[in-house]
């Protein structure tokens, strides 16, 4: 198989496997859910860039790239437009979040709050869920799936590439 722009945007199903409607619907749910999450994660960071940058101890330009990839990538994921590229930008941001959390000594999975003796845990915003890098890791995996599978049948990627293929153009 030759690697083309179309193959990057709409990866083929594994040889011999036809995509099922359930698999396509599941991919749609994963893509839209992930997109909505990152629209919601990215916008507040863009609006409060300096505060977020200072809190992380990271240069503002790097925080802008991260928040921008979350917000714009989330919009692209909801639409299914340039899905692997959008997912890759988000994956890089979440991988960086994992590194920051690991370097801080935060565990992969936090102790369940109900197992912590009363009064032993209070985070920066009061009593709540102890920190972990589990959520960032889940987002990395979710974005990895979207990079590998593309936007699926119910995406602008698919609609555009189908149109391109029908006209006989090659990308």
C-alpha positions in Angstrom: 0.0 0.0 0.0 1.3 3.4 -0.9 1.1 6.0 1.8 -1.0 9.0 0.5 -2.7 11.9 2.1 -6.0 10.1 1.8 -4.6 7.1 3.7 -3.4 9.4 6.4 -6.8 11.1 6.8 -8.9 8.0 6.4 -6.9 4.9 7.4 -8.0 1.6 5.8 -9.6 -1.0 7.9 -7.3 -4.0 8.5 -7.1 -6.4 5.5 -10.2 -8.6 5.2 -12.2 -6.7 7.8 -15.1 -4.5 6.6 -16.1 -1.7 9.1 -19.3 -2.6 10.9 -22.0 0.0 11.6 -21.5 -0.6 15.4 -17.7 0.1 15.0 -18.3 3.2 13.0 -20.9 4.5 15.5 -18.5 3.7 18.4 -15.8 5.6 16.6 -18.2 8.6 16.1 -19.0 8.6 19.8 -15.3 8.4 20.8 -14.4 11.2 18.4 -17.2 13.6 19.3 -16.8 12.9 23.1 -13.1 13.5 22.9 -13.6 16.7 20.9 -16.1 18.1 23.3 -13.8 17.4 26.2 -11.0 19.3 24.6 -13.1 22.2 23.5 -14.0 22.5 27.2 -10.4 22.0 28.3 -8.7 24.3 25.8 -11.0 27.4 25.9 -10.5 28.3 29.6 -6.7 27.8 29.2 -6.7 30.2 26.2 -8.7 32.8 28.1 -6.4 32.6 31.1 -3.1 31.8 29.4 -0.8 33.8 31.7 -2.3 32.3 34.8 -2.1 28.8 33.4 1.5 29.4 32.2 2.6 30.7 35.6 0.9 27.8 37.5 2.7 25.2 35.3 6.0 27.1 35.2 5.9 26.7 31.4 6.6 29.4 28.8 3.4 31.2 27.7 4.0 30.4 24.0 4.2 26.7 24.8 1.0 26.9 26.8 -0.7 28.7 23.9 0.3 25.9 21.5 -1.1 23.3 23.9 -4.3 25.2 24.7 -4.8 26.0 21.0 -4.3 22.4 20.0 -6.8 21.3 22.6 -9.5 23.9 21.5 -9.0 23.8 17.7 -8.3 20.1 17.8 -11.5 19.5 19.7 -13.5 21.5 17.2 -11.8 19.5 14.4 -12.6 16.2 16.1 -16.3 17.0 16.6 -16.5 17.6 12.8 -14.2 14.8 11.9 -11.9 17.1 10.0 -8.2 16.3 9.8 -8.9 13.8 12.6 -5.4 12.2 12.8 -3.7 15.6 12.8 -6.1 17.1 15.4 -5.7 14.0 17.6 -1.9 14.1 17.3 -1.8 17.7 18.5 -3.9 16.8 21.6 -1.9 13.7 22.2 1.3 15.7 22.4 -0.3 18.1 24.9 -1.6 15.2 27.0 1.8 13.4 26.9 3.4 16.6 28.1 0.9 16.8 31.0 1.8 13.2 31.9 5.5 14.1 32.0 4.8 17.1 34.2 2.7 15.0 36.6 5.2 12.1 36.7 8.0 14.5 37.4 6.0 15.9 40.3 5.7 12.5 41.8 1.9 12.2 41.2 0.9 8.5 41.0 -0.6 6.9 37.9 -3.8 6.0 39.8 -4.6 7.9 43.0 -6.0 6.2 46.1 -9.7 6.2 46.0 -11.0 9.0 48.1 -13.2 6.8 50.2 -10.1 4.9 51.3 -8.4 8.0 52.6 -9.0 8.6 56.3 -11.2 11.7 56.9 -9.2 14.9 57.0 -6.1 13.3 55.4 -6.6 14.7 51.9 -7.4 18.2 50.9 -6.2 19.5 47.6 -5.6 23.0 46.4 -9.4 23.5 46.0 -10.4 21.7 49.2 -11.4 18.1 49.7 -11.7 16.2 46.4 -10.2 13.6 44.1 -6.5 13.1 44.8 -4.3 13.9 41.7 -3.1 11.3 39.3 -1.9 11.2 35.7 -4.5 8.5 34.8 -6.8 10.9 33.0 -4.0 12.3 30.8 -3.0 8.8 30.0 -6.5 7.9 29.0 -6.6 10.9 26.6 -3.3 9.8 25.1 -4.8 6.4 24.4 -8.0 7.8 23.0 -6.1 10.1 20.7 -3.9 7.2 19.6 -7.0 5.3 18.6 -8.3 8.3 16.6 -4.9 8.7 14.9 -4.9 5.1 13.9 -8.5 4.8 12.9 -9.1 8.3 11.5 -12.5 10.0 11.6 -14.5 7.0 10.4 -17.5 6.9 8.1 -19.4 9.6 9.9 -16.8 12.4 9.4 -15.9 15.2 7.1 -12.6 13.4 6.4 -14.6 10.5 4.9 -17.0 12.7 3.0 -14.1 14.8 1.5 -12.0 11.8 0.6 -14.9 10.0 -1.0 -15.6 13.0 -3.1 -11.9 13.2 -4.1 -11.8 9.5 -5.0 -15.0 9.8 -7.0 -13.5 12.6 -9.1 -10.4 10.6 -9.7 -8.0 13.1 -8.1 -5.0 11.8 -6.2 -3.6 13.4 -3.1 
